[in-house]
């Protein structure tokens, strides 16, 4: 994701974005957190977006019960 000056940040920089703003972009590592617990359709959509944006690693930080639904 390019910065305000239009250039890519150095590889050691961590970006923090919402999935909505990150849609269409890719990164080597994606970390998902604060996933919705009460809306299965939205959860599926967000997991798909996050998984499809991760080129090498996907980390999901959420209670196991959210993923076991």
C-alpha positions as CSV (number, residue, x, y, z in Angstrom):
1,X,0.0,0.0,0.0
2,X,1.6,3.2,-1.1
3,X,2.0,6.0,1.4
4,X,0.9,9.6,1.0
5,X,3.9,10.3,-1.3
6,X,2.9,7.4,-3.6
7,X,5.9,5.2,-2.7
8,X,5.9,1.7,-1.1
9,X,7.0,1.6,2.5
10,X,10.2,-0.3,3.4
11,X,9.7,-4.0,4.0
12,X,10.2,-3.8,7.7
13,X,7.3,-1.4,8.2
14,X,4.0,-2.7,9.6
15,X,0.8,-1.3,8.2
16,X,-2.5,-1.2,10.1
17,X,-5.6,-1.0,7.9
18,X,-9.2,-2.1,7.9
19,X,-10.0,-4.9,5.4
20,X,-12.4,-2.5,3.7
21,X,-9.6,-0.1,2.9
22,X,-7.2,-3.0,2.1
23,X,-9.5,-4.6,-0.5
24,X,-7.7,-5.4,-3.7
25,X,-4.2,-5.2,-2.2
26,X,-1.8,-8.0,-1.2
27,X,1.0,-8.4,1.4
28,X,3.3,-11.2,2.4
29,X,1.8,-11.4,5.8
30,X,-1.8,-10.5,6.9
31,X,-2.9,-10.5,10.6
32,X,-6.7,-10.6,11.2
33,X,-8.1,-9.6,14.6
34,X,-11.4,-8.3,16.0
35,X,-13.5,-10.5,13.8
36,X,-17.3,-10.4,14.2
37,X,-18.7,-13.1,16.4
38,X,-22.4,-12.5,15.8
39,X,-22.6,-12.3,12.0
40,X,-21.5,-15.6,10.2
41,X,-21.9,-14.1,6.7
42,X,-19.8,-11.1,7.5
43,X,-17.2,-13.3,9.2
44,X,-17.0,-15.5,6.1
45,X,-16.6,-12.5,3.9
46,X,-13.8,-11.0,6.0
47,X,-11.9,-14.3,6.3
48,X,-12.1,-14.6,2.5
49,X,-10.8,-11.1,1.9
50,X,-8.0,-11.6,4.5
51,X,-7.0,-15.0,3.2
52,X,-7.0,-13.9,-0.4
53,X,-4.7,-10.9,0.4
54,X,-2.0,-12.9,2.2
55,X,0.7,-14.1,-0.2
56,X,2.7,-16.2,2.3
57,X,1.2,-16.1,5.9
58,X,-2.2,-15.5,7.4
59,X,-2.5,-15.1,11.1
60,X,-5.9,-15.0,12.8
61,X,-6.2,-13.8,16.3
62,X,-9.6,-14.6,17.7
63,X,-11.2,-17.0,20.2
64,X,-11.3,-20.6,18.8
65,X,-15.1,-20.6,19.2
66,X,-15.5,-17.9,16.5
67,X,-13.8,-20.2,13.9
68,X,-15.6,-23.4,15.1
69,X,-19.1,-22.0,14.6
